[in-house]
């Protein structure tokens, strides 16, 4: 630092005050610049060949790639004169590369070790009877959700400050480490999930663990190329953690809802409004816990709830428990289903569901029950199949059991129409393919 400062200040004096005291052919500035450079470079080489560690390596590389070529040689007073001298680098290329490798190896090992220690500390925290930290109302681990990404980003920035090439090399190295770290995190999470169900803060820790994924996901999406295999591996592992957390958070709700849904067919849909109110009330209690999820995860889990509520309702319609012969009875059931569909949609939407693709399923099924004209039924079935191309003949056949006034030939005609209309289509999102028909 002293040599660099001295060289810069002295050369500025040469440019401003000394150069004009000599004839131009003396090239006074070149002589001074070369002498200073050669001495500085010799001292730098001597330092580089000694056993340097950590910050010293970083400082030397910063001089070679950054301070010397940018701060000194691009100085507004010196730049024009130094351009004529062609001084070269402070270190030979081979020695510079050797220092870069030493720096990168050490930085990679340091950050890898830091990630491992962060995970160990997080696992230790899970064993303690403490609620996770909250940031802006969302449970999150400061270590895994914030500090790890900051450490990676800071390491990349330091390396990039040396040079773009060094920054890119460290980034590639760390991106190879990240999938392994996240798999270790996933394994630890799964272990906690299975063995710590009686933990006082079981749900908050699950929610915090899901929320931790957001910064990793955001960092990966913004910084890694689609062609990088590590990106796909990272995002896949994050999805596994998120979905695993969602499954546990939703499990208790879905278990509680199952006997309530059975009441639809047990009561022949006569008390459907009361039953649906009970479903909504039960679901509301569980949704309040999900508010501590970060917004993207909250919306994702609410959409899973929305999908479950609609699918569970369809399952009851396919159970072949209700068979109605008169059009009046069918119209009455269609009205019940339409009312339930509207209430379900209003409830899910008001709680943040953006799964609008689910909203037309029950109304379309209600319309098929209401209609009596064979041609009109076929048109409605075609519309349903266009919207939900994963519906199959087995689903429709079980559903049409409700319409007991259809003849065998009419039923066959409708089923054949569906098969022709959906053969080549794939669903954008699964609905009926997740529903088994017994």
Secondary structure in CASP SS format (residue, H / E / C, confidence):
PFRMAT SS
TARGET T0000
AUTHOR 0000-0000-0000
METHOD secondary structure of the structure
MODEL  1
X C 1.00
X H 1.00
X H 1.00
X H 1.00
X H 1.00
X H 1.00
X H 1.00
X H 1.00
X H 1.00
X H 1.00
X H 1.00
X H 1.00
X H 1.00
X H 1.00
X H 1.00
X H 1.00
X H 1.00
X H 1.00
X H 1.00
X H 1.00
X H 1.00
X C 1.00
X C 1.00
X H 1.00
X H 1.00
X H 1.00
X C 1.00
X H 1.00
X H 1.00
X H 1.00
X H 1.00
X H 1.00
X H 1.00
X H 1.00
X H 1.00
X H 1.00
X H 1.00
X H 1.00
X H 1.00
X H 1.00
X H 1.00
X H 1.00
X H 1.00
X H 1.00
X H 1.00
X H 1.00
X H 1.00
X H 1.00
X H 1.00
X C 1.00
X C 1.00
X C 1.00
X C 1.00
X H 1.00
X H 1.00
X H 1.00
X H 1.00
X H 1.00
X H 1.00
X H 1.00
X H 1.00
X H 1.00
X H 1.00
X H 1.00
X H 1.00
X H 1.00
X H 1.00
X H 1.00
X H 1.00
X H 1.00
X H 1.00
X H 1.00
X C 1.00
X C 1.00
X C 1.00
X C 1.00
X C 1.00
X C 1.00
X H 1.00
X H 1.00
X H 1.00
X H 1.00
X H 1.00
X H 1.00
X H 1.00
X C 1.00
X C 1.00
X C 1.00
X C 1.00
X C 1.00
X C 1.00
X C 1.00
X H 1.00
X H 1.00
X H 1.00
X H 1.00
X H 1.00
X H 1.00
X H 1.00
X H 1.00
X H 1.00
X H 1.00
X H 1.00
X H 1.00
X H 1.00
X H 1.00
X H 1.00
X H 1.00
X H 1.00
X H 1.00
X H 1.00
X H 1.00
X H 1.00
X H 1.00
X H 1.00
X H 1.00
X H 1.00
X H 1.00
X H 1.00
X H 1.00
X H 1.00
X H 1.00
X H 1.00
X H 1.00
X H 1.00
X H 1.00
X H 1.00
X C 1.00
X C 1.00
X C 1.00
X C 1.00
X C 1.00
X C 1.00
X E 1.00
X E 1.00
X C 1.00
X C 1.00
X E 1.00
X E 1.00
X C 1.00
X C 1.00
X H 1.00
X H 1.00
X H 1.00
X H 1.00
X H 1.00
X H 1.00
X H 1.00
X H 1.00
X H 1.00
X H 1.00
X H 1.00
X H 1.00
X H 1.00
X H 1.00
X H 1.00
X H 1.00
X H 1.00
X H 1.00
X H 1.00
X H 1.00
X H 1.00
X C 1.00
X H 1.00
X H 1.00
X H 1.00
X H 1.00
X H 1.00
X H 1.00
X H 1.00
X H 1.00
X H 1.00
X H 1.00
X H 1.00
X H 1.00
X H 1.00
X H 1.00
X H 1.00
X H 1.00
X H 1.00
X H 1.00
X H 1.00
X H 1.00
X H 1.00
X H 1.00
X H 1.00
X H 1.00
X H 1.00
X H 1.00
X H 1.00
X H 1.00
X H 1.00
X H 1.00
X H 1.00
X H 1.00
X C 1.00
X C 1.00
X C 1.00
X C 1.00
X C 1.00
X C 1.00
X H 1.00
X H 1.00
X H 1.00
X H 1.00
X H 1.00
X H 1.00
X H 1.00
X H 1.00
X H 1.00
X H 1.00
X H 1.00
X H 1.00
X H 1.00
X H 1.00
X H 1.00
X H 1.00
X H 1.00
X H 1.00
X H 1.00
X H 1.00
X H 1.00
X H 1.00
X C 1.00
X C 1.00
X C 1.00
X C 1.00
X C 1.00
X H 1.00
X H 1.00
X H 1.00
X H 1.00
X H 1.00
X H 1.00
X H 1.00
X H 1.00
X H 1.00
X H 1.00
X H 1.00
X H 1.00
X H 1.00
X H 1.00
X H 1.00
X H 1.00
X H 1.00
X H 1.00
X H 1.00
X H 1.00
X H 1.00
X H 1.00
X H 1.00
X H 1.00
X H 1.00
X H 1.00
X H 1.00
X H 1.00
X H 1.00
X H 1.00
X H 1.00
X H 1.00
X H 1.00
X H 1.00
X H 1.00
X H 1.00
X H 1.00
X H 1.00
X C 1.00
X C 1.00
X C 1.00
X C 1.00
X C 1.00
X H 1.00
X H 1.00
X H 1.00
X H 1.00
X H 1.00
X H 1.00
X H 1.00
X H 1.00
X H 1.00
X H 1.00
X H 1.00
X H 1.00
X H 1.00
X H 1.00
X H 1.00
X H 1.00
X H 1.00
X H 1.00
X H 1.00
X H 1.00
X H 1.00
X C 1.00
X C 1.00
X H 1.00
X H 1.00
X H 1.00
X H 1.00
X H 1.00
X H 1.00
X H 1.00
X H 1.00
X H 1.00
X H 1.00
X H 1.00
X H 1.00
X H 1.00
X H 1.00
X H 1.00
X H 1.00
X H 1.00
X H 1.00
X H 1.00
X H 1.00
X H 1.00
X H 1.00
X H 1.00
X C 1.00
X C 1.00
X C 1.00
X C 1.00
X C 1.00
X C 1.00
X E 1.00
X C 1.00
X C 1.00
X H 1.00
X H 1.00
X H 1.00
X H 1.00
X H 1.00
X H 1.00
X H 1.00
X H 1.00
X H 1.00
X H 1.00
X H 1.00
X H 1.00
X H 1.00
X H 1.00
X H 1.00
X H 1.00
X H 1.00
X H 1.00
X H 1.00
X H 1.00
X H 1.00
X H 1.00
X H 1.00
X H 1.00
X C 1.00
X C 1.00
X C 1.00
X C 1.00
X C 1.00
X H 1.00
X H 1.00
X H 1.00
X H 1.00
X H 1.00
X H 1.00
X H 1.00
X H 1.00
X H 1.00
X H 1.00
X H 1.00
X H 1.00
X H 1.00
X H 1.00
X H 1.00
X C 1.00
X C 1.00
X C 1.00
X H 1.00
X H 1.00
X H 1.00
X H 1.00
X H 1.00
X H 1.00
X H 1.00
X H 1.00
X H 1.00
X H 1.00
X H 1.00
X H 1.00
X H 1.00
X H 1.00
X C 1.00
X C 1.00
X C 1.00
X C 1.00
X C 1.00
X H 1.00
X H 1.00
X H 1.00
X H 1.00
X H 1.00
X H 1.00
X H 1.00
X H 1.00
X H 1.00
X H 1.00
X E 1.00
X C 1.00
X C 1.00
X C 1.00
X C 1.00
X H 1.00
X H 1.00
X H 1.00
X H 1.00
X H 1.00
X H 1.00
X H 1.00
X H 1.00
X H 1.00
X H 1.00
X H 1.00
X H 1.00
X H 1.00
X H 1.00
X H 1.00
X C 1.00
X C 1.00
X C 1.00
X C 1.00
X C 1.00
X C 1.00
X C 1.00
X C 1.00
X C 1.00
X H 1.00
X H 1.00
X H 1.00
X C 1.00
X C 1.00
X C 1.00
X C 1.00
END
